[in-house]
Amino acid sequence: MFNLNVHIYPSNLKNESRLFKEADTLISNKLVKKVVAVGIKDSNTEKLEIRSDNIEIHRIQVWEFFKSTSLNFFLKYFFFQFFVLLKLSRSNIDVINAHNLSVLPVSVLLKIFKKSKLVYDPHELETEVHNSRGLKRKYGKWIERKLITFADEIMVVNESIKNWYENEYDISNIYVVRNVPNIELKKSAKAQNKFREVFNISEEKIIFLYQGLISSARGIDVILNAFKEVNDDKVLVLMGFGPDVDRIKKDFVNNENIFFHDAVSKKVLGTYTMSADVGFSLIENSCLNHYYCLPNKAFEYYFSKIPQITSNFPELNKLVCENSFGWCIEPNSDSLSNLLNKINKKDVEAIKNNLRNSKKFYSWEEEEKQIIMLYRDLIND
C-alpha cells in the first residue's frame, strides 16, 4: 500500500468527478492510505477542503496577468506549477497523478526529486483539442513528447486515444479507464416526466434532449438548424450552461418547439435525463480530440435507458450503433433533419426496449478494475 498519492489538476476541483472516482477506488481498495488533490483556488472555493478522512483538496491561488493571450496561459500555469512544487517540497509522495498536460512538467520534477511513481492521467487527447493553436499547440506537442517517457504508467479514457498514444510515441504502458458514471448514483434515479410537466408538453410529442455545455463546438448549432425543418411532433429541450445560451435564447425566442432549462446538479441529473425520449451526443469533427471522444453524456443516456443520436465517430459508433442504442449520423443539419423526420414513437420505444434488455453492461465498477491493476503493478514494480 502507498502512503500518499498526489493528484494534480489545474482547475478549482469542484466538478472533477473522474479524479474523485479514482481517489475513492484507491482508498476503498486499500491501494493508498491518503489522496491529496491539488488544484487552483478561485473566489468560490476554499484553500483546504476535507472531502473525507482519507481525501483532501488543496487549492493554490494564481492570478491572471494578460487577459486572453498565450502569454497569460504560460504565466498562469508556470506560477501554478512553481507553487505546487513549493507546497509539496516537504511531502513524502509515493505516487503522482498528472491529470493534465500542463502539469506534466511539475509532476516529472516531483517524480525525480521525490523518487515517486508517476501516472500520466489526461482526460482527453490534449495536444489535439479544438482550441489548441499556434505557440500553445507547438509547446504542448513538444513537452508531451519529451516528458511522456517519464511516466511509469499512462491512463486514458478510451481505446482510440490509447492507440493514438501507442502510435505517436511508441509506448505500451497504457491503461484504458472510460469515464462511466458511478452505478450506485444511477440506481437512485427514478423516471419522471419533469420536462412534460414544466413545459406542458403533450404525450404525443417526442422530447429530444441536449444536456451539458451549450457551445457551437459541441454541435449545438447543427441541432438548432435541424429543428427548423422538423415535424411539429418533435420538441427540443436544451438543459445546461455555456457561452452561447444568451445568443440562442434570443435567436430562437419564437420557436414553439424549443425549450430552455437551467443546468441541474449531478444528484438529480438522472431524473431529468429520464424525462426525455431521445438524447443528443452530437459532436462536430473540429479536431482529433472530438473525433475520438466518448463524452460522459453518452453514458448518462445509456443509464437512463433512452436512445441517443450521435456523431458517426469511432468510440460513439462502438457504444451506440454497434449495440443498437440509437442512431449514428454525419454531424450536419441536413443529415440530422432527415433522421428526425423519420423517427417516430415506435422507433423510440423499440430502442428503449433494447436498452432495457441489453446484456451489454457498462459501470464504473468494471472500469475501476483497470485502476486497481495499474496500482498493483506500481506496488510490485
Secondary structure, 3 states (H helix, E strand, C coil): CEEEEEEECCCCCCCCHHHHHHHHHHHHCCCEEEEEEEEEECCCCCCEEECCCCEEEEEEECCCCCCCCHHHHHHHHHHHHHHHHHHHCCCCCCEEEECCHHHHHHHHHHHHHHCCEEEECCCCCHHHCCCCCHHHHHHHHHHHHHHHHHCCEEEECCHHHHHHHHHHHCCCCEEECCCCCCHHHHHCCCCCCHHHHHHCCCCCCEEEEEEEECCHHHCHHHHHHHHCCCCCCEEEEEEEECCCHHHHHHHCCCCCCEEEEECCCHHHHHHHHCCCCEEEECCCCCCHHHHCCCCHHHHHHHHHCCCEEEECCHHHHHHHHCCCCEEEECCCHHHHHHHHHHCCHHHHHHHHHHHHHCCCCCCHHHHHHHHHHHHHHHHHC
